[in-house]
């Protein structure tokens, strides 16, 4: 009987722009090729969420209205996600999902969308500088080619804690001035790369390794709990 990898897709019905769901489909394909079954659960408004039940968390991007709705619902997940991230478990957050892990998103009219505040970063909307087009950047896993489309500019508030996912070769990335794309903290990655980003097999393979390590650890813990009962 095949082992089952469980993926939590946060707000799939609201946060899924520019083919971000393709990231989950690619992971499913690669894990299936390795002999694993994959279950994907959509965790949406007011659904229960227990990170102990999952081997990977995915958080895609969304339009401003949907992002506002999600931001109002997210605080109930803060403790779960903060512990999951701090414990070094694998998570990928794209565009809006990436922004909402930070402290806030300041809109052009001065309105502020509160983020989870788990990671020390913030985003400012700049209506006169839309960053759109093909993008290319270098990561610790090699070169990545993708697509970006955002007016939000993200800045790190604690550069000693957060590390960029990559260094820009082409495109804008986090903002027009830093020359950096995305963020990595432990095994959590945030990025503006759509396309989806995991069409780059080097990045996809890195996440598969993280997921399998998490799965092995989680399975051993569940086996011990079962034996003890």
N, C-alpha and C positions, 0 to 999 in steps of 0.2 A: 504493500500500500504506500502510495506516494505521500511524502510530507507536504504540509500546506503552509505557504507563506501568506501572511495576512497584511494587507495594505489599507491604511486609513486615508481616504481622499477627502480632505476638508472642503466642504461646501462645493462639491462638484457641480451642483445645479446652479450655482451663482458665480463661481470663480473658475471660468474655463474659456479664456480667450486665446486666439491665435494658435490653436492646436495644442494647448498645454496638456490635455488629456492623453496626447500621444506619448508623453513621458511614462505614464503608467502602463500603457499598452506595450511599449518597448520593454519595460522591466518584466511584464508578464511573459512576453515572448522569450526573453533571455533566461528567465527562471524556469519556464517550461522546458526549454532545451536542456537544462541541467537536471531535469527529472522532477521538478517540484510543481505541485498544484499551486495556484494563486487565487486568493479570494480578495476582492476589492470592496470595501464598505464605504458608502457615501455617508459622511458625518455632516449633517446639515443643521438647520435651525432647531435647537432644543433636543437634538438626538443625544443620547448618552455617549460619553467618550471616555474610555479607559485605555490608556496607552499600553498597559500591560498585555492587552489583547493583540497588539500589532507589532510587526517587524519593521515597518517603514511608515512614515507619514509624508503625504504630499499635499501641498497647498498652492493652488494655481493663481493666476491673475484674473482680474475682473474690471469692469467699467466702474466709474466713480460712484454711481448710484448703488450698484450691488456691493461695492466695497464699503459704503457707508452702512448698509444693512448688516453686513457681516461684522463690521467693527462694533456694532451695538450688541451683537450676540456673543462675540468672542470672549469677553472677560470671564465667563463661566469655565473656560478651558485653560485659563492662564496657569494655574498651579500645575495641572497635568502636563502641559506643554513645557513649562519652565523646567520641571524635574526631568522630563524626557530629554530635552536639549542638554541640560547640564550634566546628565549622566552619559553623554556621548553617543546617544542613539541616532540612527540615520534619518535625516529629514531633508527634503528639497522644497524650497519655497520660491515661486516665480512671480516677479513683478508685484502685483498687489499683495500677494501672500508674503513676499519678502518685506515689503514696506510695513505691513501690519505687525511684524515681529518687533519693530522698533517702537519708539516712544510716541511719535505722532506724525501726521501728514497734514501740512498746512496748505489749504486751498488758496486760489488766487484772490478770493474775496475776503481772506483773513480767517475764514472758518477753519477750525482745527479738528481733524478726525483723530481720535485717540487710538493709538496702537496698544499692543499688549505690554510694551515696555520690557520685554524679556532681554532684548539685545540693545546695546547703546548705539543706536543710529536713528536718524530722523530724515524725513522727506519733505521737500518744498516744491509745490506746483509752480511751474514757470510757463505761462501761456504763450510767451513769445519765443520759446525755445523747445519745440517738439523734437525729440531725438528719435528718428525713424530711419530704418534702412538695414542693410546687411551689416553684420558685426563680426569681428574676428579678434580673439584674444588668446594669450598664452597662460596656461594653468600648470600646476605641478603634475598634471596627468597628460600634458601635451596641448596642442593647439585646438581651439574650439571655433567652429563657424556656426553662426545662428542669425537671428533677426530680432531687432528691438523696435518698440513703438511706445514711447512714454514721454510725458511732460514732467513727471515727478523726478526731481533730482535728489539723490540720496547721499547723505554724508555720515561718516562715522564720528561718534562723540567720544569714543575711547579707542583710538587706533592701536593701542598696546594690547587690547583684548581681542579685537576683531582683525581678521586678515582678509585682504581682497581675494576673491576667487581667482582672478587673473589680471594680467596687464594688457591694456588695449593695444591692438595692432591697427584695427580699423573700426570706426564707430565711436560711440560716446561712453557707453557703460553706465556707471553710477551717476555721473554728472560730467559736464564738459571740461572740467578743470583738473580733476585728479588723475586721469589716465588709468582708472581702475574699473574692473567689472565685477559686480557681485561681492559676496561676502562668504567667508567660511569661519565658523566657530565650532571647534571640535568636529563632530560629524554632521553638523547642520550647514547646509549651503543655501544661500539666497542669490538670485540672479535675475537680470532683466532679459535673459536670452530665451526667446521663444523659438519655435521652429519645428519640433521641440528641441530643447538642448540635448536630450539624450539620444538624438539621432547620431551624435558624436559618440562612437562606440567606446572611446577611451574614458569618457565621463560615465557612460552607462555601466561599463565593466567595473569601475571604481565603486559605484553604488551597489552593484550586485554583490561585491565582496563585503561591503558594510552590512548589507541586509542579511547575508548568510551568517555572518559573525553574530549579529543580533539574534537571529533565529536559533542558532545553536545554544546561545546563552539562555534565551527565553525557554527553550524546550527543556534544558537541564533543570531549570528552576521549577517548571511545571511538573516534571517527573518526580523531583524531590518532594514537592508539595503533595502529589498523589500518593507517593509511598508513605509519607508521614501520616496521611489520613487513613 
